[in-house]
Every structure is written in structure tokens, then in C-alpha cells.
Amino acid sequence: MKKKTINSLYIHIPFCSSICSYCAFYKILDKITTENAYIDQLIEDIEKTKNNFNPFKTIYIGGGTPSSLSVENLNKILFALNTLIDKDCEFTIEANPESITEEKLILFRKYGINRISIGLESFDSKYLKLMNRDYKINYFNLIKTIKKHFDNINVDLIYGLPNETEDDLNDEIANFLKLDVPHISLYSLEIHKGTSLYIKGYKEENGDTLRNQYDLILSKLRNNGYERYEVSNFAKHGYESQHNLNYWHDNEYLSLGVGGSGYINNIRYKINPPINDYLLGKRNIVKETVTISDNKEYYLLTNLRLKDGFSLKEYEKKFNSSILFDKKIEIEQYINVGLLKIEDNRLKVTDNGMYILDSILVDLI
């Protein structure tokens, strides 16, 4: 049987050593017996993947907290993945500061991981405590250790935290810049139903405050050599996440593990809990066949997040229609008020438009 070629593989590790108060992703507290059984099932899925897919150009191990796994289980997964790595593969693993050790960093490099994403979230102890991440770690020493093994490093930060002042935010960005890493992912705090912050009655910051904070971040990062290439992601030249760009260009990707979702052969799917079913060999996969209308919607939802937007010719070729004709009135209105622009035959969102992208998308889809 001929193997299929797609660019990207995502692997979900649902385990965490502690549960962050804001997190709405699928995760469970790590117990070694459950972890061992999960890894065994995951490796079965990886072995099946080898039979059906060619090596991937990007692989991303996310979670959860992949770095919370034992060295033994990390070794098992990475060994199993070895033949699925394309020679030029961007291979990323997510890690939290408290579970990074030099032993694990050496292991990552041994098996071809060349990009690491650190869930730092904040430098401020009061916010770390609020997030249930109240650990005492010298981030600068940690990044110094990571740099011995990795050049391609991302750091996650959260803004819009309760009562966060401009001085607080300036300190956060100043501390990030001192780390001198090439990529940052920035997210405003969202309060999701069922999370600890929601249960305790915390509310998201108002739109004006978030806009001012975002503009401050945008200005400071641009002034220090970081380009915003997607709504929440900034990178120095050449360090844009190729895996995430594959998502944002609405390309296919395979996903393995409970909590993951994928897109193959015009079908979007999710691998749903409970984890106990997965441990028994059952995969609770929910599928959605993508219609032409759905495909247009997904294309706009992803591509307009990008600084470069999308090619109008590519859109016409893909859908056999012109968005400038289909959405003529809406697009002209947004261009006239400076929220959209056409440049180099590409439809793009301006700086002002990027902040209210969700509202623009509602009109375009």
C-alpha cells in the first residue's frame, strides 16, 4: 500500500504534575502506572503510523506537559518516532520549567528534537501563585542551560492577568527580552468554565485594557527585532514555527493521543476522553466531514491570522470563486476603515484589524 505524505504530526501528552488554574485543555495529574499504560498505547499508534505515512516535515509533542514524563517513557516515545522524522524536520516538544532537567535536554537532542517551547507564563511570583504554578526557579539560569542544547526556543507568556498594571507588563516584557530567545507566544488570559479561576469568580479583563496591553507588547517586541507573523506569535527572522504555520495555512495534519485533533482526507477529527478507554485500546474518534462551505470558513479562520494573509489567486484556484466578489461589500467597508488591505494581490488584516479579527471573520464567513 502506498504511504500517504502530509507535512505535520501532532502528539498529545495529557499528563501534568499540577493543574494550572486557567487551563481548559484535556489533562490529568500524572500517575506513573497510568503514564506507562498510555505510552504503550501511544507507541502502538506510532507503529501503525509508520505503516501508513511517510516521514513528517514537522512533529510537535504537546499537552499537557510532555516534559513531565519519566526519562524512560520519553525515551520510548522518541525511539518509536525515529523513522518518522524527515531529514529537515522541525521537531518541537513542550516543556514546563519545573520538569526540565539536563538529562531530558540531552535525550531530546539525541532523538532529533530541535525546538523547545517553554510554558513560562509569567516572571511574577504573585501571578504564578494565582496560576497554581508557585515554584521558585531562576529563569535566566534555566534558559542558559537550555541554550547549551537548543537555539530554537519559544517562551509562552500570558497577559491580561487580574489587576496587571502597565509597570507589571513592562517588567514581564523586559524580563523576556533579557532571555534573548528567538520566539514568543503571547496569550491574553481567558477564563473558561470549569477551571479553578472560573470557579473562584475571576473575570477576564475588559477589551480596552487588553487592547492597550497588546499594543504595548506589539510595540516593544517590534522595536527589539521580533516580527508578529500571526496574531499571538512573534519571532526573529527564520524562527517562525513551521508546525503552527502548517495549521494556519489550513493544511492537513495527523494527530495521535487523547485530546488531540487532526485533519486528513477532508475529515477533521478529535480523539476524545476518557483516557481509560484509550488505555484499553479503544479510540473515541469523533469525525466531521468538511463541506466546501466549511472549507472556506476554516481557510479564512486560519489564514487571516497570519501577517501575510492569503493569496487571492490561491483562494480562487482552491474554491473556484472570488472572495472579492462573494464578500465585496464587507471587504470594501473594512478596507475603507483601515481594518483590511489588499497588498501584492493578497488579502491581509491590518494592525488595527488584527485585534478585532474575530468580528471581521464573523462578517466574512
FIVOKOL-911328 format. One record per residue (C-alpha): z, x, y; residue in three letters. Coordinates in steps of 0.25 Angstrom, whole numbers, padded with zeros to 4 digits. Layout:
% FIVOKOL-911328
{zz = Z; xx = X; yy = Y; res = ala}
...
END
This chain:
% FIVOKOL-911328
{zz = 0000; xx = 0000; yy = 0000; res = met}
{zz = -0004; xx = 0005; yy = 0014; res = lys}
{zz = 0008; xx = 0008; yy = 0022; res = lys}
{zz = 0010; xx = 0002; yy = 0036; res = lys}
{zz = 0010; xx = 0010; yy = 0049; res = thr}
{zz = 0019; xx = 0005; yy = 0060; res = ile}
{zz = 0026; xx = 0014; yy = 0071; res = asn}
{zz = 0041; xx = 0011; yy = 0070; res = ser}
{zz = 0052; xx = 0009; yy = 0061; res = leu}
{zz = 0066; xx = 0004; yy = 0065; res = tyr}
{zz = 0078; xx = 0005; yy = 0056; res = ile}
{zz = 0091; xx = -0003; yy = 0059; res = his}
{zz = 0105; xx = 0002; yy = 0056; res = ile}
{zz = 0115; xx = -0009; yy = 0059; res = pro}
{zz = 0127; xx = -0001; yy = 0058; res = phe}
{zz = 0137; xx = 0003; yy = 0069; res = cys}
{zz = 0150; xx = 0010; yy = 0070; res = ser}
{zz = 0155; xx = 0000; yy = 0080; res = ser}
{zz = 0149; xx = -0013; yy = 0086; res = ile}
{zz = 0145; xx = -0012; yy = 0101; res = cys}
{zz = 0149; xx = -0023; yy = 0109; res = ser}
{zz = 0136; xx = -0026; yy = 0115; res = tyr}
{zz = 0127; xx = -0024; yy = 0102; res = cys}
{zz = 0119; xx = -0036; yy = 0097; res = ala}
{zz = 0111; xx = -0028; yy = 0087; res = phe}
{zz = 0113; xx = -0030; yy = 0072; res = tyr}
{zz = 0124; xx = -0020; yy = 0068; res = lys}
{zz = 0137; xx = -0019; yy = 0059; res = ile}
{zz = 0148; xx = -0010; yy = 0058; res = leu}
{zz = 0145; xx = 0002; yy = 0049; res = asp}
{zz = 0152; xx = 0002; yy = 0035; res = lys}
{zz = 0147; xx = 0013; yy = 0026; res = ile}
{zz = 0145; xx = 0004; yy = 0014; res = thr}
{zz = 0136; xx = -0006; yy = 0022; res = thr}
{zz = 0129; xx = 0006; yy = 0028; res = glu}
{zz = 0126; xx = 0013; yy = 0015; res = asn}
{zz = 0120; xx = 0000; yy = 0009; res = ala}
{zz = 0112; xx = -0003; yy = 0022; res = tyr}
{zz = 0106; xx = 0011; yy = 0022; res = ile}
{zz = 0102; xx = 0009; yy = 0007; res = asp}
{zz = 0095; xx = -0003; yy = 0010; res = gln}
{zz = 0088; xx = 0003; yy = 0023; res = leu}
{zz = 0083; xx = 0014; yy = 0015; res = ile}
{zz = 0077; xx = 0004; yy = 0005; res = glu}
{zz = 0069; xx = -0002; yy = 0017; res = asp}
{zz = 0065; xx = 0012; yy = 0022; res = ile}
{zz = 0059; xx = 0015; yy = 0008; res = glu}
{zz = 0051; xx = 0003; yy = 0008; res = lys}
{zz = 0046; xx = 0006; yy = 0022; res = thr}
{zz = 0041; xx = 0020; yy = 0017; res = lys}
{zz = 0032; xx = 0012; yy = 0007; res = asn}
{zz = 0026; xx = 0003; yy = 0017; res = asn}
{zz = 0026; xx = 0011; yy = 0031; res = phe}
{zz = 0020; xx = 0024; yy = 0036; res = asn}
{zz = 0030; xx = 0033; yy = 0044; res = pro}
{zz = 0034; xx = 0028; yy = 0057; res = phe}
{zz = 0032; xx = 0033; yy = 0071; res = lys}
{zz = 0046; xx = 0029; yy = 0076; res = thr}
{zz = 0058; xx = 0026; yy = 0068; res = ile}
{zz = 0071; xx = 0020; yy = 0074; res = tyr}
{zz = 0084; xx = 0019; yy = 0068; res = ile}
{zz = 0093; xx = 0009; yy = 0076; res = gly}
{zz = 0104; xx = 0000; yy = 0075; res = gly}
{zz = 0116; xx = -0002; yy = 0075; res = gly}
{zz = 0120; xx = 0013; yy = 0075; res = thr}
{zz = 0111; xx = 0021; yy = 0065; res = pro}
{zz = 0119; xx = 0034; yy = 0069; res = ser}
{zz = 0132; xx = 0027; yy = 0063; res = ser}
{zz = 0126; xx = 0028; yy = 0049; res = leu}
{zz = 0132; xx = 0039; yy = 0040; res = ser}
{zz = 0125; xx = 0052; yy = 0039; res = val}
{zz = 0122; xx = 0049; yy = 0024; res = glu}
{zz = 0115; xx = 0035; yy = 0028; res = asn}
{zz = 0108; xx = 0041; yy = 0040; res = leu}
{zz = 0102; xx = 0052; yy = 0030; res = asn}
{zz = 0098; xx = 0041; yy = 0020; res = lys}
{zz = 0090; xx = 0033; yy = 0031; res = ile}
{zz = 0083; xx = 0045; yy = 0037; res = leu}
{zz = 0080; xx = 0051; yy = 0024; res = phe}
{zz = 0073; xx = 0038; yy = 0020; res = ala}
{zz = 0065; xx = 0037; yy = 0033; res = leu}
{zz = 0060; xx = 0051; yy = 0032; res = asn}
{zz = 0046; xx = 0048; yy = 0027; res = thr}
{zz = 0044; xx = 0036; yy = 0037; res = leu}
{zz = 0045; xx = 0046; yy = 0049; res = ile}
{zz = 0031; xx = 0048; yy = 0055; res = asp}
{zz = 0029; xx = 0063; yy = 0060; res = lys}
{zz = 0030; xx = 0059; yy = 0074; res = asp}
{zz = 0041; xx = 0048; yy = 0072; res = cys}
{zz = 0051; xx = 0045; yy = 0083; res = glu}
{zz = 0063; xx = 0043; yy = 0075; res = phe}
{zz = 0075; xx = 0037; yy = 0082; res = thr}
{zz = 0090; xx = 0034; yy = 0078; res = ile}
{zz = 0100; xx = 0026; yy = 0086; res = glu}
{zz = 0114; xx = 0033; yy = 0087; res = ala}
{zz = 0127; xx = 0030; yy = 0094; res = asn}
{zz = 0135; xx = 0041; yy = 0100; res = pro}
{zz = 0147; xx = 0039; yy = 0091; res = glu}
{zz = 0139; xx = 0041; yy = 0078; res = ser}
{zz = 0131; xx = 0053; yy = 0082; res = ile}
{zz = 0134; xx = 0066; yy = 0075; res = thr}
{zz = 0127; xx = 0079; yy = 0074; res = glu}
{zz = 0125; xx = 0077; yy = 0059; res = glu}
{zz = 0118; xx = 0064; yy = 0061; res = lys}
{zz = 0109; xx = 0070; yy = 0072; res = leu}
{zz = 0105; xx = 0081; yy = 0063; res = ile}
{zz = 0102; xx = 0071; yy = 0052; res = leu}
{zz = 0093; xx = 0063; yy = 0062; res = phe}
{zz = 0085; xx = 0075; yy = 0065; res = arg}
{zz = 0084; xx = 0079; yy = 0051; res = lys}
{zz = 0077; xx = 0066; yy = 0047; res = tyr}
{zz = 0067; xx = 0065; yy = 0059; res = gly}
{zz = 0075; xx = 0057; yy = 0069; res = ile}
{zz = 0070; xx = 0062; yy = 0083; res = asn}
{zz = 0076; xx = 0052; yy = 0093; res = arg}
{zz = 0090; xx = 0047; yy = 0094; res = ile}
{zz = 0095; xx = 0034; yy = 0102; res = ser}
{zz = 0110; xx = 0035; yy = 0106; res = ile}
{zz = 0117; xx = 0022; yy = 0109; res = gly}
{zz = 0126; xx = 0027; yy = 0120; res = leu}
{zz = 0126; xx = 0014; yy = 0129; res = glu}
{zz = 0136; xx = 0020; yy = 0139; res = ser}
{zz = 0143; xx = 0032; yy = 0144; res = phe}
{zz = 0154; xx = 0024; yy = 0150; res = asp}
{zz = 0167; xx = 0022; yy = 0141; res = ser}
{zz = 0170; xx = 0008; yy = 0147; res = lys}
{zz = 0156; xx = 0003; yy = 0143; res = tyr}
{zz = 0157; xx = 0010; yy = 0129; res = leu}
{zz = 0170; xx = 0003; yy = 0126; res = lys}
{zz = 0164; xx = -0010; yy = 0131; res = leu}
{zz = 0153; xx = -0008; yy = 0121; res = met}
{zz = 0163; xx = -0004; yy = 0109; res = asn}
{zz = 0157; xx = 0010; yy = 0110; res = arg}
{zz = 0170; xx = 0016; yy = 0115; res = asp}
{zz = 0168; xx = 0030; yy = 0110; res = tyr}
{zz = 0171; xx = 0043; yy = 0117; res = lys}
{zz = 0158; xx = 0052; yy = 0116; res = ile}
{zz = 0153; xx = 0063; yy = 0125; res = asn}
{zz = 0138; xx = 0058; yy = 0126; res = tyr}
{zz = 0134; xx = 0071; yy = 0132; res = phe}
{zz = 0138; xx = 0079; yy = 0121; res = asn}
{zz = 0133; xx = 0069; yy = 0111; res = leu}
{zz = 0119; xx = 0069; yy = 0117; res = ile}
{zz = 0120; xx = 0085; yy = 0118; res = lys}
{zz = 0122; xx = 0084; yy = 0103; res = thr}
{zz = 0110; xx = 0074; yy = 0100; res = ile}
{zz = 0101; xx = 0083; yy = 0109; res = lys}
{zz = 0103; xx = 0094; yy = 0099; res = lys}
{zz = 0095; xx = 0085; yy = 0089; res = his}
{zz = 0087; xx = 0076; yy = 0097; res = phe}
{zz = 0078; xx = 0076; yy = 0110; res = asp}
{zz = 0074; xx = 0061; yy = 0110; res = asn}
{zz = 0087; xx = 0054; yy = 0113; res = ile}
{zz = 0089; xx = 0040; yy = 0118; res = asn}
{zz = 0102; xx = 0034; yy = 0124; res = val}
{zz = 0105; xx = 0019; yy = 0125; res = asp}
{zz = 0113; xx = 0015; yy = 0137; res = leu}
{zz = 0118; xx = 0001; yy = 0141; res = ile}
{zz = 0119; xx = -0004; yy = 0156; res = tyr}
{zz = 0123; xx = -0018; yy = 0162; res = gly}
{zz = 0137; xx = -0015; yy = 0156; res = leu}
{zz = 0149; xx = -0024; yy = 0161; res = pro}
{zz = 0153; xx = -0020; yy = 0175; res = asn}
{zz = 0144; xx = -0008; yy = 0175; res = glu}
{zz = 0143; xx = -0002; yy = 0189; res = thr}
{zz = 0131; xx = 0006; yy = 0195; res = glu}
{zz = 0140; xx = 0018; yy = 0194; res = asp}
{zz = 0142; xx = 0015; yy = 0179; res = asp}
{zz = 0128; xx = 0014; yy = 0177; res = leu}
{zz = 0125; xx = 0027; yy = 0185; res = asn}
{zz = 0135; xx = 0034; yy = 0177; res = asp}
{zz = 0128; xx = 0029; yy = 0164; res = glu}
{zz = 0114; xx = 0034; yy = 0168; res = ile}
{zz = 0119; xx = 0047; yy = 0174; res = ala}
{zz = 0126; xx = 0050; yy = 0160; res = asn}
{zz = 0114; xx = 0046; yy = 0153; res = phe}
{zz = 0105; xx = 0056; yy = 0161; res = leu}
{zz = 0115; xx = 0067; yy = 0158; res = lys}
{zz = 0112; xx = 0065; yy = 0143; res = leu}
{zz = 0097; xx = 0069; yy = 0146; res = asp}
{zz = 0091; xx = 0061; yy = 0135; res = val}
{zz = 0077; xx = 0056; yy = 0136; res = pro}
{zz = 0079; xx = 0041; yy = 0133; res = his}
{zz = 0088; xx = 0030; yy = 0137; res = ile}
{zz = 0088; xx = 0015; yy = 0133; res = ser}
{zz = 0096; xx = 0006; yy = 0143; res = leu}
{zz = 0100; xx = -0008; yy = 0140; res = tyr}
{zz = 0108; xx = -0018; yy = 0148; res = ser}
{zz = 0120; xx = -0024; yy = 0141; res = leu}
{zz = 0117; xx = -0037; yy = 0134; res = glu}
{zz = 0128; xx = -0046; yy = 0129; res = ile}
{zz = 0123; xx = -0052; yy = 0116; res = his}
{zz = 0130; xx = -0064; yy = 0109; res = lys}
{zz = 0139; xx = -0059; yy = 0098; res = gly}
{zz = 0142; xx = -0045; yy = 0104; res = thr}
{zz = 0156; xx = -0041; yy = 0108; res = ser}
{zz = 0153; xx = -0041; yy = 0123; res = leu}
{zz = 0147; xx = -0055; yy = 0122; res = tyr}
{zz = 0160; xx = -0060; yy = 0115; res = ile}
{zz = 0169; xx = -0053; yy = 0125; res = lys}
{zz = 0161; xx = -0061; yy = 0136; res = gly}
{zz = 0153; xx = -0049; yy = 0143; res = tyr}
{zz = 0141; xx = -0053; yy = 0151; res = lys}
{zz = 0128; xx = -0046; yy = 0154; res = glu}
{zz = 0127; xx = -0040; yy = 0168; res = glu}
{zz = 0118; xx = -0049; yy = 0178; res = asn}
{zz = 0104; xx = -0046; yy = 0180; res = gly}
{zz = 0105; xx = -0040; yy = 0194; res = asp}
{zz = 0115; xx = -0030; yy = 0189; res = thr}
{zz = 0107; xx = -0026; yy = 0177; res = leu}
{zz = 0094; xx = -0024; yy = 0185; res = arg}
{zz = 0102; xx = -0015; yy = 0195; res = asn}
{zz = 0107; xx = -0007; yy = 0183; res = gln}
{zz = 0093; xx = -0006; yy = 0177; res = tyr}
{zz = 0087; xx = -0002; yy = 0190; res = asp}
{zz = 0097; xx = 0009; yy = 0192; res = leu}
{zz = 0095; xx = 0014; yy = 0177; res = ile}
{zz = 0080; xx = 0014; yy = 0179; res = leu}
{zz = 0080; xx = 0022; yy = 0192; res = ser}
{zz = 0090; xx = 0033; yy = 0187; res = lys}
{zz = 0082; xx = 0035; yy = 0174; res = leu}
{zz = 0069; xx = 0035; yy = 0180; res = arg}
{zz = 0074; xx = 0046; yy = 0190; res = asn}
{zz = 0078; xx = 0054; yy = 0179; res = asn}
{zz = 0065; xx = 0054; yy = 0171; res = gly}
{zz = 0067; xx = 0042; yy = 0162; res = tyr}
{zz = 0055; xx = 0032; yy = 0161; res = glu}
{zz = 0058; xx = 0018; yy = 0158; res = arg}
{zz = 0048; xx = 0015; yy = 0147; res = tyr}
{zz = 0054; xx = 0002; yy = 0142; res = glu}
{zz = 0064; xx = -0008; yy = 0148; res = val}
{zz = 0076; xx = -0001; yy = 0143; res = ser}
{zz = 0071; xx = 0013; yy = 0139; res = asn}
{zz = 0069; xx = 0025; yy = 0147; res = phe}
{zz = 0064; xx = 0039; yy = 0142; res = ala}
{zz = 0060; xx = 0052; yy = 0147; res = lys}
{zz = 0045; xx = 0055; yy = 0145; res = his}
{zz = 0042; xx = 0056; yy = 0130; res = gly}
{zz = 0055; xx = 0050; yy = 0125; res = tyr}
{zz = 0051; xx = 0035; yy = 0125; res = glu}
{zz = 0056; xx = 0028; yy = 0112; res = ser}
{zz = 0043; xx = 0027; yy = 0103; res = gln}
{zz = 0050; xx = 0018; yy = 0093; res = his}
{zz = 0054; xx = 0008; yy = 0104; res = asn}
{zz = 0040; xx = 0009; yy = 0111; res = leu}
{zz = 0035; xx = 0004; yy = 0097; res = asn}
{zz = 0043; xx = -0009; yy = 0099; res = tyr}
{zz = 0039; xx = -0010; yy = 0113; res = trp}
{zz = 0025; xx = -0009; yy = 0110; res = his}
{zz = 0027; xx = -0021; yy = 0100; res = asp}
{zz = 0022; xx = -0012; yy = 0089; res = asn}
{zz = 0027; xx = -0014; yy = 0074; res = glu}
{zz = 0039; xx = -0008; yy = 0068; res = tyr}
{zz = 0047; xx = -0009; yy = 0055; res = leu}
{zz = 0062; xx = -0011; yy = 0055; res = ser}
{zz = 0072; xx = -0009; yy = 0044; res = leu}
{zz = 0087; xx = -0013; yy = 0043; res = gly}
{zz = 0095; xx = -0025; yy = 0046; res = val}
{zz = 0094; xx = -0029; yy = 0061; res = gly}
{zz = 0080; xx = -0023; yy = 0063; res = gly}
{zz = 0067; xx = -0029; yy = 0067; res = ser}
{zz = 0053; xx = -0025; yy = 0065; res = gly}
{zz = 0038; xx = -0029; yy = 0068; res = tyr}
{zz = 0027; xx = -0027; yy = 0057; res = ile}
{zz = 0014; xx = -0035; yy = 0054; res = asn}
{zz = 0016; xx = -0045; yy = 0065; res = asn}
{zz = 0030; xx = -0049; yy = 0060; res = ile}
{zz = 0043; xx = -0046; yy = 0067; res = arg}
{zz = 0055; xx = -0046; yy = 0058; res = tyr}
{zz = 0070; xx = -0044; yy = 0058; res = lys}
{zz = 0079; xx = -0039; yy = 0047; res = ile}
{zz = 0092; xx = -0048; yy = 0049; res = asn}
{zz = 0106; xx = -0046; yy = 0044; res = pro}
{zz = 0115; xx = -0048; yy = 0037; res = pro}
{zz = 0116; xx = -0033; yy = 0032; res = ile}
{zz = 0122; xx = -0037; yy = 0019; res = asn}
{zz = 0108; xx = -0044; yy = 0015; res = asp}
{zz = 0101; xx = -0031; yy = 0019; res = tyr}
{zz = 0111; xx = -0023; yy = 0010; res = leu}
{zz = 0108; xx = -0032; yy = -0002; res = leu}
{zz = 0093; xx = -0029; yy = 0000; res = gly}
{zz = 0089; xx = -0042; yy = 0008; res = lys}
{zz = 0081; xx = -0041; yy = 0021; res = arg}
{zz = 0083; xx = -0052; yy = 0030; res = asn}
{zz = 0070; xx = -0051; yy = 0037; res = ile}
{zz = 0066; xx = -0061; yy = 0048; res = val}
{zz = 0051; xx = -0061; yy = 0051; res = lys}
{zz = 0043; xx = -0066; yy = 0063; res = glu}
{zz = 0028; xx = -0067; yy = 0063; res = thr}
{zz = 0023; xx = -0063; yy = 0076; res = val}
{zz = 0013; xx = -0072; yy = 0082; res = thr}
{zz = 0003; xx = -0068; yy = 0093; res = ile}
{zz = 0011; xx = -0075; yy = 0103; res = ser}
{zz = 0024; xx = -0067; yy = 0098; res = asp}
{zz = 0016; xx = -0054; yy = 0098; res = asn}
{zz = 0012; xx = -0056; yy = 0113; res = lys}
{zz = 0027; xx = -0059; yy = 0116; res = glu}
{zz = 0032; xx = -0047; yy = 0109; res = tyr}
{zz = 0021; xx = -0038; yy = 0115; res = tyr}
{zz = 0026; xx = -0042; yy = 0129; res = leu}
{zz = 0040; xx = -0041; yy = 0126; res = leu}
{zz = 0039; xx = -0027; yy = 0121; res = thr}
{zz = 0028; xx = -0020; yy = 0129; res = asn}
{zz = 0033; xx = -0025; yy = 0143; res = leu}
{zz = 0046; xx = -0018; yy = 0141; res = arg}
{zz = 0038; xx = -0005; yy = 0142; res = leu}
{zz = 0035; xx = 0002; yy = 0155; res = lys}
{zz = 0021; xx = 0003; yy = 0151; res = asp}
{zz = 0020; xx = -0012; yy = 0147; res = gly}
{zz = 0007; xx = -0014; yy = 0139; res = phe}
{zz = -0008; xx = -0013; yy = 0140; res = ser}
{zz = -0015; xx = -0026; yy = 0144; res = leu}
{zz = -0027; xx = -0021; yy = 0135; res = lys}
{zz = -0018; xx = -0019; yy = 0123; res = glu}
{zz = -0012; xx = -0033; yy = 0125; res = tyr}
{zz = -0026; xx = -0039; yy = 0126; res = glu}
{zz = -0030; xx = -0032; yy = 0113; res = lys}
{zz = -0017; xx = -0036; yy = 0106; res = lys}
{zz = -0017; xx = -0050; yy = 0109; res = phe}
{zz = -0032; xx = -0053; yy = 0113; res = asn}
{zz = -0027; xx = -0059; yy = 0127; res = ser}
{zz = -0023; xx = -0054; yy = 0141; res = ser}
{zz = -0009; xx = -0055; yy = 0145; res = ile}
{zz = -0015; xx = -0055; yy = 0160; res = leu}
{zz = -0022; xx = -0068; yy = 0157; res = phe}
{zz = -0011; xx = -0074; yy = 0148; res = asp}
{zz = 0000; xx = -0071; yy = 0158; res = lys}
{zz = -0008; xx = -0070; yy = 0171; res = lys}
{zz = 0001; xx = -0078; yy = 0180; res = ile}
{zz = 0014; xx = -0072; yy = 0175; res = glu}
{zz = 0009; xx = -0057; yy = 0175; res = ile}
{zz = 0004; xx = -0059; yy = 0189; res = glu}
{zz = 0017; xx = -0065; yy = 0194; res = gln}
{zz = 0025; xx = -0053; yy = 0188; res = tyr}
{zz = 0015; xx = -0043; yy = 0194; res = ile}
{zz = 0016; xx = -0049; yy = 0207; res = asn}
{zz = 0031; xx = -0048; yy = 0208; res = val}
{zz = 0031; xx = -0034; yy = 0202; res = gly}
{zz = 0036; xx = -0036; yy = 0188; res = leu}
{zz = 0024; xx = -0033; yy = 0180; res = leu}
{zz = 0012; xx = -0024; yy = 0183; res = lys}
{zz = -0001; xx = -0020; yy = 0177; res = ile}
{zz = -0004; xx = -0005; yy = 0177; res = glu}
{zz = -0014; xx = 0003; yy = 0169; res = asp}
{zz = -0018; xx = -0011; yy = 0162; res = asn}
{zz = -0004; xx = -0012; yy = 0157; res = arg}
{zz = 0006; xx = -0024; yy = 0160; res = leu}
{zz = 0019; xx = -0018; yy = 0164; res = lys}
{zz = 0033; xx = -0022; yy = 0169; res = val}
{zz = 0037; xx = -0016; yy = 0182; res = thr}
{zz = 0051; xx = -0011; yy = 0184; res = asp}
{zz = 0056; xx = -0024; yy = 0190; res = asn}
{zz = 0049; xx = -0032; yy = 0179; res = gly}
{zz = 0055; xx = -0023; yy = 0168; res = met}
{zz = 0069; xx = -0028; yy = 0172; res = tyr}
{zz = 0065; xx = -0043; yy = 0171; res = ile}
{zz = 0056; xx = -0041; yy = 0159; res = leu}
{zz = 0061; xx = -0052; yy = 0151; res = asp}
{zz = 0058; xx = -0062; yy = 0161; res = ser}
{zz = 0044; xx = -0057; yy = 0163; res = ile}
{zz = 0042; xx = -0057; yy = 0148; res = leu}
{zz = 0046; xx = -0072; yy = 0147; res = val}
{zz = 0034; xx = -0075; yy = 0156; res = asp}
{zz = 0024; xx = -0066; yy = 0149; res = leu}
{zz = 0027; xx = -0071; yy = 0135; res = ile}
END
